[in-house]
């Protein structure tokens, strides 16, 4: 049971670090790609129709 004394804070720290890194990437606009979206929608390969 004494191992949990170490594992719980470490896991909370790593989870918090991951959350902070994800929020930083959102604020830094890492997931925005307007040029890629514009080129993708104009190409002939773009097809958003549902497959039947």
C-alpha distances in whole Angstrom, upper triangle without the diagonal:
4,5,6,7,10,10,11,14,15,16,17,19,20,21,23,25,26,27,29,31,32,34,35,37,38,40,41,43,41,42,45,48,51,53,52,52,55,56,54,56,59,59,60,57,55,55,53,55,53,53,55
4,5,5,7,9,11,12,13,15,16,18,19,21,22,24,25,27,28,30,31,33,34,36,37,39,40,42,40,41,45,48,51,53,51,52,55,56,54,56,60,59,61,57,56,56,54,56,54,54,56
4,5,5,6,9,11,11,12,14,16,17,18,20,21,23,24,26,27,29,30,32,33,35,36,37,39,38,38,42,45,48,50,48,49,52,53,51,53,56,56,57,54,53,53,51,53,51,51,53
4,5,5,6,9,10,10,12,14,15,16,18,19,21,22,24,25,26,28,30,31,33,34,35,37,36,36,40,43,46,48,46,47,50,51,49,51,54,54,56,52,51,51,49,51,49,49,51
4,6,6,7,9,11,12,13,15,16,17,19,21,22,23,25,27,28,29,31,33,34,35,37,36,37,41,43,47,49,47,48,51,52,51,52,56,56,57,54,52,53,51,53,51,52,54
4,6,6,6,9,10,11,12,14,16,17,19,20,21,23,25,26,27,29,31,32,33,35,34,35,38,41,44,47,45,46,49,50,48,50,54,53,55,52,50,51,49,51,50,50,52
4,6,5,6,9,10,10,12,14,15,16,18,20,21,22,24,25,27,29,30,31,33,31,32,36,39,42,44,42,43,46,47,45,47,51,50,52,49,47,48,46,48,46,47,49
4,5,5,6,9,10,11,12,14,15,16,18,20,21,22,24,26,27,29,30,32,31,31,35,38,41,43,42,42,45,46,45,46,50,50,51,48,47,47,45,47,45,46,48
4,5,5,6,9,10,10,12,14,15,16,18,20,21,22,24,26,27,28,30,29,30,34,37,40,42,41,41,45,46,44,46,50,50,52,49,47,47,45,48,46,47,49
4,5,5,6,9,10,10,12,14,15,16,18,20,21,23,24,26,27,29,27,29,32,35,38,40,39,39,43,44,42,44,48,47,49,46,45,45,44,46,45,45,48
4,5,5,6,8,10,10,12,14,15,16,18,20,21,23,24,25,27,26,26,30,33,36,38,37,37,41,42,40,42,45,45,47,44,42,42,40,43,41,42,44
4,6,5,6,8,10,10,12,14,15,16,18,20,21,22,24,26,25,26,29,32,35,38,36,37,40,41,40,41,45,45,47,44,42,42,40,43,41,42,45
4,5,5,6,9,10,10,12,14,15,16,18,20,21,22,24,23,25,28,31,34,37,35,36,39,40,39,41,44,44,47,44,42,43,41,43,42,44,46
4,5,5,6,9,10,10,12,14,15,16,18,20,21,23,21,22,26,29,32,34,33,33,37,38,36,38,42,41,44,41,39,40,38,41,40,41,43
4,5,5,6,9,10,11,12,14,15,17,19,20,21,20,21,24,27,30,33,31,32,35,36,35,36,40,40,42,39,37,38,36,38,37,38,41
4,5,5,6,9,10,11,12,14,15,16,18,20,19,20,24,27,30,32,31,32,35,36,35,37,40,40,43,40,38,39,37,39,38,40,43
4,5,5,6,9,10,10,12,14,15,16,18,17,19,22,25,28,31,30,30,34,35,34,36,39,39,41,39,37,38,36,39,39,40,43
4,5,5,6,9,10,11,12,14,15,17,15,16,20,23,26,28,27,27,31,32,31,33,36,36,38,35,34,34,33,36,35,36,39
4,5,5,6,9,10,11,12,14,15,15,16,19,22,25,28,27,27,30,31,30,32,35,36,38,35,33,34,32,35,34,36,39
4,5,5,6,9,10,11,12,14,14,16,18,22,25,27,27,27,30,32,31,32,36,36,39,36,34,35,34,37,36,38,41
4,6,5,6,9,10,10,12,11,13,16,19,22,25,24,25,28,29,28,30,33,34,36,34,32,33,32,35,35,36,40
4,5,5,6,9,10,11,10,11,14,17,20,23,22,22,25,27,26,27,30,31,33,31,29,30,28,32,31,33,36
4,5,5,6,9,10,10,11,14,17,20,23,22,22,25,27,27,28,31,32,35,33,30,31,29,33,32,34,38
4,5,5,6,9,9,11,13,17,19,22,22,22,25,27,27,28,31,32,35,33,31,32,31,34,34,36,40
4,5,5,6,5,8,10,13,16,19,18,19,22,23,23,25,28,28,31,29,27,29,28,31,31,33,37
4,5,5,6,7,9,13,15,18,18,18,21,23,22,23,26,27,30,28,26,27,26,29,30,32,35
4,5,8,10,10,14,16,19,19,19,22,24,24,25,28,29,32,31,29,30,29,32,33,35,38
4,6,9,9,12,15,17,18,18,21,22,23,24,27,28,31,30,28,30,29,32,33,35,39
4,5,6,9,11,14,14,15,17,19,19,21,23,24,28,26,24,26,25,29,30,32,35
4,6,8,11,13,13,14,17,18,18,20,23,23,26,25,23,25,24,28,29,31,34
4,6,10,12,11,11,15,16,15,17,20,21,24,22,20,22,21,24,25,27,30
4,6,9,9,9,12,14,14,15,18,19,22,21,19,21,20,23,25,27,31
4,6,5,6,9,10,11,12,15,16,19,18,16,18,18,22,24,26,29
4,5,5,6,9,10,11,13,14,18,17,15,18,18,21,23,26,29
4,5,5,6,8,10,11,12,16,16,15,18,18,22,24,26,30
4,5,5,6,9,10,11,14,13,12,15,16,20,22,24,27
4,5,5,6,9,10,13,13,10,13,13,17,19,21,25
4,5,5,6,9,12,13,11,14,14,18,21,23,26
4,6,5,6,10,10,9,13,15,18,21,22,26
4,6,5,8,8,6,10,11,15,17,19,22
4,6,8,8,6,8,9,13,16,18,21
4,7,8,7,10,12,15,18,20,23
4,5,6,9,12,15,18,19,22
4,6,8,11,13,16,17,20
4,6,10,12,14,15,18
4,7,9,12,13,17
4,6,9,10,13
4,6,9,12
4,6,9
4,6
4
